[in-house]
């Protein structure tokens, strides 16, 4: 299989598996006990905390290990909502956030919080002036902001530094969902002074089911999960030692790649070659989103007179894995909220696919996959005769 869905998840690296194995097979100890094996487990967790902190320019004590990116995000947002209170609290976010942000924010709104979902331009980038205005309006009553570092559908990188500055100027705490960016492009909390940051191991070749929340030193924070007081009383529950070791190793390897190739040129070259070949072989292809501010491994394409769901089926038969970029919700055909915010027509939305490349892909795979896409588009256009049908979303 040619795997081109790195935005959904990335294959775990052999070095990560090797680092995890002793904690799955040899040392079963609870890191909170007092005997030798437990102390070894605690030491392994401490080392992983340093590795994850190093990836994003944080201090180890600012890292809280969690069960994944969604948990990290919910921990931050639900605490911030409690802190500002529902009577006067305002939430400033964007119209293109992942559901891990949108769903909690919807619940806040239902119980009385004022929510501002700022729009994006045609390239999928946050409209900063509307964001600035929303932050200014939230200043007096108290509130917080959450802006994703890069979008999971389009790969478009958001102006997080500018947005963070605007929020802080107006006294708002600032959270960022960096799940698509940490380990793929430089993310440094010393340069972009966010208060909370979510990341997930499986987005940068680590194990699934483990992530981390960065909590800036000095920020007020109370846990969402209470119990035995693990993670310095910020996230209770016996630690997943193997998973934590895995995210630490994956972070260490990702930092090494970024130190060598800061802007991800190796992955970007695969994406660019794929785009060029697809555009050369197929008429009626649109490359969507901002072409300058985007993740190095992501391309989001629309194919005229094609049904994305049909393309996915044909590509799967050719052993090419990718994702659709629009949704069929509650039985009604409509664009995903991201594409709707970008002004996509329903027709364009129904014809969009997302391809995600990683460090494990090769140029040979790029050439073969581009050929498969060309064959699939040609076949579907013959069969459909220009009509489009229902679309499935893969997040």
NORNOR-V915972 format. One record per pair of residues at least 24 apart in sequence whose C-alpha atoms are under 6 Angstrom apart, sorted by the first residue. I is the first residue (numbers start at 1). J is the second residue. D is the distance in whole Angstrom. If there is no record, write none. Layout:
i=<I | I>
j=<J | J>
d=<D | D>
This chain:
i=<1 | 1 | 2 | 3 | 4 | 4 | 4 | 4 | 4 | 5 | 5 | 5 | 6 | 6 | 7 | 9 | 9 | 10 | 10 | 10 | 11 | 12 | 12 | 13 | 16 | 16 | 20 | 20 | 20 | 23 | 48 | 48 | 51 | 51 | 52 | 52 | 55 | 55 | 56 | 56 | 57 | 57 | 62 | 62 | 62 | 63 | 63 | 64 | 64 | 65 | 65 | 66 | 66 | 66 | 67 | 67 | 67 | 68 | 68 | 68 | 68 | 69 | 69 | 69 | 69 | 70 | 72 | 72 | 73 | 75 | 84 | 84 | 86 | 86 | 88 | 89 | 89 | 89 | 90 | 90 | 90 | 90 | 91 | 91 | 91 | 91 | 92 | 92 | 93 | 93 | 93 | 93 | 94 | 95 | 96 | 122 | 123 | 123 | 124 | 124 | 125 | 132 | 135 | 136 | 139 | 143 | 144 | 144 | 144 | 145 | 146 | 146 | 146 | 147 | 148 | 148 | 149 | 149 | 154 | 155 | 155 | 155 | 156 | 156 | 157 | 157 | 161 | 183 | 201 | 206 | 206 | 206 | 210 | 264 | 267 | 267 | 268 | 268 | 271 | 274 | 278 | 297 | 297 | 298 | 298 | 299 | 299 | 300 | 300 | 301 | 301 | 302 | 302 | 303 | 305 | 306 | 306 | 307 | 307 | 307 | 307 | 308 | 308 | 308 | 309 | 309 | 314 | 322 | 323 | 323 | 323 | 324 | 324 | 324 | 324 | 324 | 325 | 325 | 325 | 325 | 326 | 327 | 327 | 327 | 328 | 328 | 350>
j=<319 | 320 | 320 | 321 | 321 | 322 | 355 | 356 | 357 | 322 | 355 | 356 | 356 | 357 | 356 | 202 | 203 | 202 | 203 | 205 | 205 | 205 | 206 | 205 | 246 | 249 | 242 | 245 | 246 | 242 | 245 | 248 | 248 | 252 | 248 | 251 | 251 | 255 | 187 | 188 | 188 | 189 | 214 | 215 | 216 | 213 | 214 | 212 | 213 | 211 | 212 | 210 | 211 | 212 | 209 | 210 | 211 | 200 | 209 | 210 | 211 | 198 | 199 | 200 | 211 | 100 | 198 | 213 | 198 | 224 | 142 | 143 | 112 | 113 | 141 | 113 | 142 | 143 | 114 | 115 | 138 | 143 | 115 | 143 | 144 | 145 | 116 | 145 | 117 | 145 | 146 | 147 | 118 | 119 | 338 | 342 | 289 | 290 | 289 | 342 | 158 | 166 | 167 | 170 | 170 | 172 | 172 | 173 | 174 | 174 | 174 | 175 | 176 | 176 | 176 | 177 | 177 | 178 | 300 | 294 | 295 | 298 | 293 | 294 | 293 | 294 | 192 | 254 | 247 | 246 | 247 | 250 | 243 | 296 | 296 | 297 | 296 | 297 | 297 | 366 | 370 | 356 | 357 | 355 | 356 | 354 | 355 | 353 | 354 | 352 | 353 | 351 | 352 | 351 | 386 | 351 | 388 | 350 | 351 | 388 | 389 | 350 | 351 | 352 | 391 | 392 | 376 | 355 | 353 | 354 | 394 | 352 | 353 | 354 | 393 | 394 | 352 | 353 | 354 | 393 | 393 | 391 | 392 | 393 | 391 | 392 | 391>
d=<5 | 6 | 5 | 5 | 5 | 5 | 5 | 5 | 5 | 5 | 6 | 4 | 5 | 6 | 6 | 6 | 5 | 6 | 5 | 5 | 5 | 4 | 5 | 6 | 5 | 6 | 5 | 6 | 6 | 5 | 6 | 4 | 5 | 6 | 6 | 5 | 6 | 5 | 5 | 5 | 5 | 6 | 6 | 5 | 6 | 6 | 5 | 5 | 5 | 6 | 4 | 6 | 5 | 5 | 5 | 4 | 6 | 5 | 5 | 4 | 4 | 6 | 5 | 5 | 5 | 5 | 5 | 5 | 6 | 6 | 6 | 6 | 6 | 5 | 5 | 6 | 5 | 5 | 5 | 6 | 6 | 4 | 5 | 6 | 5 | 6 | 5 | 5 | 5 | 6 | 5 | 6 | 4 | 6 | 5 | 5 | 4 | 4 | 6 | 6 | 6 | 6 | 6 | 6 | 5 | 6 | 5 | 5 | 6 | 5 | 6 | 5 | 5 | 5 | 5 | 4 | 6 | 5 | 5 | 5 | 5 | 5 | 6 | 4 | 5 | 5 | 5 | 5 | 5 | 6 | 5 | 5 | 6 | 6 | 6 | 5 | 4 | 5 | 6 | 6 | 5 | 5 | 5 | 6 | 5 | 6 | 5 | 6 | 4 | 5 | 5 | 5 | 4 | 5 | 4 | 5 | 6 | 6 | 5 | 5 | 6 | 6 | 5 | 6 | 5 | 6 | 6 | 5 | 6 | 5 | 5 | 6 | 4 | 6 | 5 | 6 | 5 | 5 | 6 | 6 | 5 | 6 | 5 | 4 | 6 | 6 | 6>
